[in-house]
Amino acid sequence: MSMLFTVLLVVQVISALSIIVLVLLQQGKGADMGSAFGGGSAGSLFGATGAANFLSRSTKWAAVVFFVTTASLAYVGTRPLGATAPGGGGVMENVPADRSVPSVPGQPAASGSTSSVPSVPATPAPAQNSGAVPATPAK
């Protein structure tokens, strides 16, 4: 794992946790987590409406950081490895291009060859009626 991937992953986890905490601290319409830490914010550090603005701005920037690190992790995780890295560029790199397709299991065997799949024996067809009405016995 590269150092850049590790740093991005740590920033991703920290931003996700900060979004969770900031959303829970925001005061909603009912009694929620924000009111548990002193719902009356008139005497708070940010003033009467300053805490709501500060929390919403902080949540916005934490979300921006989260989305940027998500896109960065997707880019770093899917870019091709360098030529010096073992394994090269992918799983199918060492497969020859002129490889023939193997036969499908369960495909009928060619005529004249023996197959491990048993065949159904032929059954005689039922006798066809020639259209003549059978004679009815006299009474």
C-alpha positions as CSV (number, residue, x, y, z in Angstrom):
1,M,0.0,0.0,0.0
2,S,1.4,3.4,-1.0
3,M,2.0,6.2,1.5
4,L,-0.5,8.4,-0.4
5,F,-3.2,5.8,-0.1
6,T,-2.6,5.5,3.6
7,V,-2.8,9.3,4.2
8,L,-5.9,9.6,2.1
9,L,-7.5,6.7,4.0
10,V,-6.8,8.4,7.4
11,V,-8.2,11.7,6.2
12,Q,-11.3,9.9,4.9
13,V,-12.0,8.2,8.2
14,I,-11.4,11.4,10.2
15,S,-13.7,13.4,7.9
16,A,-16.4,10.7,8.1
17,L,-16.3,10.7,11.9
18,S,-16.4,14.5,12.0
19,I,-19.4,14.6,9.7
20,I,-21.2,12.2,12.0
21,V,-20.4,14.3,15.1
22,L,-21.3,17.6,13.5
23,V,-24.6,16.3,12.2
24,L,-25.5,15.0,15.6
25,L,-24.6,18.2,17.3
26,Q,-26.8,20.4,15.1
27,Q,-30.0,21.5,16.7
28,G,-33.1,20.2,15.0
29,K,-36.8,20.9,15.5
30,G,-37.1,18.4,18.4
31,A,-35.0,17.5,21.4
32,D,-31.8,16.0,19.9
33,M,-28.1,15.7,20.6
34,G,-27.6,19.4,20.2
35,S,-29.9,20.3,23.0
36,A,-28.2,17.8,25.3
37,F,-25.1,20.0,25.3
38,G,-26.9,23.2,26.3
39,G,-29.8,24.1,24.0
40,G,-29.9,27.7,25.2
41,S,-27.1,29.1,23.1
42,A,-27.7,32.8,23.9
43,G,-24.7,32.8,26.2
44,S,-22.5,30.5,24.1
45,L,-19.2,31.2,22.5
46,F,-20.7,31.9,19.1
47,G,-23.8,33.9,20.1
48,A,-27.5,33.1,19.6
49,T,-27.3,32.0,16.0
50,G,-23.5,31.7,15.6
51,A,-23.4,28.1,16.7
52,A,-25.8,26.9,14.0
53,N,-23.9,28.8,11.3
54,F,-20.6,27.5,12.6
55,L,-21.8,23.9,12.7
56,S,-23.4,24.0,9.3
57,R,-20.3,25.5,7.7
58,S,-18.1,23.0,9.4
59,T,-20.3,20.2,8.2
60,K,-20.2,21.6,4.7
61,W,-16.3,21.6,4.7
62,A,-16.1,18.2,6.2
63,A,-18.4,16.9,3.5
64,V,-16.2,18.6,0.8
65,V,-13.1,17.0,2.3
66,F,-14.9,13.6,2.4
67,F,-15.9,13.7,-1.3
68,V,-12.5,14.9,-2.4
69,T,-10.8,12.1,-0.5
70,T,-13.3,9.6,-1.9
71,A,-12.5,10.6,-5.5
72,S,-8.8,10.6,-4.7
73,L,-9.0,7.1,-3.2
74,A,-10.9,5.9,-6.2
75,Y,-8.2,7.3,-8.5
76,V,-5.3,6.0,-6.5
77,G,-6.9,2.6,-6.0
78,T,-7.6,2.0,-9.7
79,R,-4.6,3.5,-11.5
80,P,-2.3,1.0,-13.1
81,L,0.7,-0.1,-11.1
82,G,4.1,1.0,-12.3
83,A,6.3,-1.1,-14.5
84,T,8.7,-1.9,-11.6
85,A,6.0,-3.3,-9.4
86,P,5.6,-7.0,-9.3
87,G,2.6,-8.3,-11.1
88,G,2.6,-5.5,-13.7
89,G,-0.6,-3.9,-14.9
90,G,-3.2,-6.5,-14.3
91,V,-4.4,-10.0,-13.8
92,M,-4.8,-10.8,-17.6
93,E,-1.4,-9.4,-18.5
94,N,0.4,-12.8,-18.8
95,V,-2.4,-14.6,-20.8
96,P,-1.3,-15.2,-24.4
97,A,-3.5,-13.5,-27.0
98,D,-3.7,-16.5,-29.4
99,R,-5.1,-18.9,-26.8
100,S,-7.8,-21.2,-28.2
101,V,-11.2,-21.5,-26.5
102,P,-11.6,-24.7,-24.6
103,S,-14.6,-27.0,-25.3
104,V,-17.7,-26.5,-23.3
105,P,-18.4,-29.3,-20.8
106,G,-21.7,-31.1,-21.6
107,Q,-21.3,-30.4,-25.3
108,P,-22.3,-33.4,-27.4
109,A,-19.3,-35.6,-28.4
110,A,-18.3,-35.9,-32.0
111,S,-19.8,-38.9,-33.9
112,G,-17.8,-42.1,-33.4
113,S,-16.2,-41.1,-30.2
114,T,-17.1,-42.5,-26.8
115,S,-18.6,-40.1,-24.3
116,S,-18.9,-40.2,-20.5
117,V,-22.5,-39.0,-20.8
118,P,-24.9,-41.9,-21.3
119,S,-27.3,-41.8,-24.2
120,V,-31.0,-42.4,-24.1
121,P,-32.0,-45.7,-25.8
122,A,-34.3,-45.4,-28.8
123,T,-37.8,-46.5,-28.1
124,P,-40.1,-47.8,-30.9
125,A,-42.8,-45.4,-32.0
126,P,-46.4,-46.3,-31.1
127,A,-48.3,-48.1,-33.9
128,Q,-50.1,-45.7,-36.2
129,N,-53.7,-46.3,-37.0
130,S,-54.2,-46.6,-40.7
131,G,-57.6,-45.0,-40.6
132,A,-59.6,-48.3,-40.7
133,V,-62.3,-48.6,-38.2
134,P,-61.9,-51.8,-36.2
135,A,-64.7,-54.2,-36.6
136,T,-67.1,-54.4,-33.9
137,P,-68.1,-57.8,-32.7
138,A,-71.6,-59.0,-33.6
139,K,-73.9,-59.4,-30.8
